Amino acid sequence: MSQHTATLSCGCTIGRLKHPTKGELGIIFCPTHAAAPELLEACKAAKQAIANAISFVNDEAAPTSSTEISTLFAQLYAAIAKATE
């Protein structure tokens, strides 16, 4: 990569970058910041699953299905794995 860059304490690199295969880039994200969108979606799904569980306890509604729980865990594990590469 070319000069004119700054690396942040997290590991993100910003500035004028000439990547050998991707061309001009402005930011190269560290693993944690690269995983941020997946982490947000996993947190939203976890929040909803918790709300559903609370609703079940309070209103005797249908419980969260095992498929929903399996999907939630898969999202969480994938996001955590990406953030800790």
C-alpha positions as CSV (number, residue, x, y, z in Angstrom):
1,M,0.0,0.0,0.0
2,S,1.1,3.5,-0.6
3,Q,2.0,6.3,1.8
4,H,-0.4,9.0,3.0
5,T,-2.1,6.8,5.6
6,A,-2.8,6.7,9.3
7,T,-3.3,3.6,11.4
8,L,-5.7,4.0,14.3
9,S,-5.2,2.3,17.7
10,C,-7.9,-0.3,16.8
11,G,-6.0,-1.3,13.6
12,C,-8.2,0.5,11.0
13,T,-6.1,2.3,8.4
14,I,-7.4,5.5,6.8
15,G,-6.1,7.8,4.0
16,R,-5.1,7.4,0.4
17,L,-4.4,3.7,-0.1
18,K,-3.5,1.9,-3.2
19,H,-4.4,-1.7,-2.6
20,P,-2.7,-4.1,-5.0
21,T,-5.9,-5.9,-6.1
22,K,-8.8,-3.6,-5.0
23,G,-7.6,-0.3,-6.3
24,E,-8.1,3.0,-4.4
25,L,-9.5,2.7,-0.9
26,G,-10.2,5.2,1.8
27,I,-10.5,2.9,4.8
28,I,-9.3,-0.6,5.6
29,F,-11.2,-1.8,8.7
30,C,-9.8,-3.7,11.6
31,P,-11.6,-7.0,12.3
32,T,-13.8,-5.5,15.1
33,H,-15.0,-2.6,12.9
34,A,-15.4,-4.9,9.9
35,A,-17.8,-7.1,11.9
36,A,-19.8,-4.1,13.2
37,P,-22.8,-4.6,10.8
38,E,-23.1,-8.3,11.7
39,L,-22.7,-7.6,15.4
40,L,-25.5,-5.0,15.2
41,E,-27.9,-7.4,13.4
42,A,-27.0,-10.2,15.9
43,C,-27.8,-7.9,18.8
44,K,-31.1,-6.8,17.3
45,A,-32.0,-10.5,16.8
46,A,-31.0,-11.3,20.4
47,K,-33.0,-8.3,21.7
48,Q,-36.1,-9.6,19.8
49,A,-35.6,-13.2,21.1
50,I,-35.4,-11.9,24.7
51,A,-38.5,-9.8,24.2
52,N,-40.3,-12.9,22.8
53,A,-39.2,-15.0,25.8
54,I,-40.4,-12.3,28.2
55,S,-43.7,-12.1,26.4
56,F,-44.1,-15.8,26.6
57,V,-43.5,-15.8,30.4
58,N,-45.9,-12.8,30.8
59,D,-48.6,-13.7,28.3
60,E,-48.2,-17.4,27.7
61,A,-47.6,-16.7,24.0
62,A,-45.9,-19.2,21.7
63,P,-42.2,-19.6,22.7
64,T,-39.3,-18.7,20.4
65,S,-38.8,-21.7,18.1
66,S,-35.6,-23.8,18.2
67,T,-35.0,-22.7,14.6
68,E,-35.0,-19.0,15.6
69,I,-32.7,-19.8,18.5
70,S,-30.3,-21.8,16.2
71,T,-30.3,-18.9,13.7
72,L,-29.6,-16.4,16.5
73,F,-26.7,-18.4,17.8
74,A,-25.3,-18.8,14.3
75,Q,-25.4,-15.1,13.7
76,L,-23.8,-14.4,17.1
77,Y,-21.0,-16.9,16.6
78,A,-20.3,-15.7,13.1
79,A,-20.1,-12.0,14.2
80,I,-17.9,-12.8,17.2
81,A,-15.6,-14.9,15.0
82,K,-15.3,-12.1,12.4
83,A,-14.6,-9.6,15.2
84,T,-11.8,-11.7,16.7
85,E,-9.9,-12.7,13.5
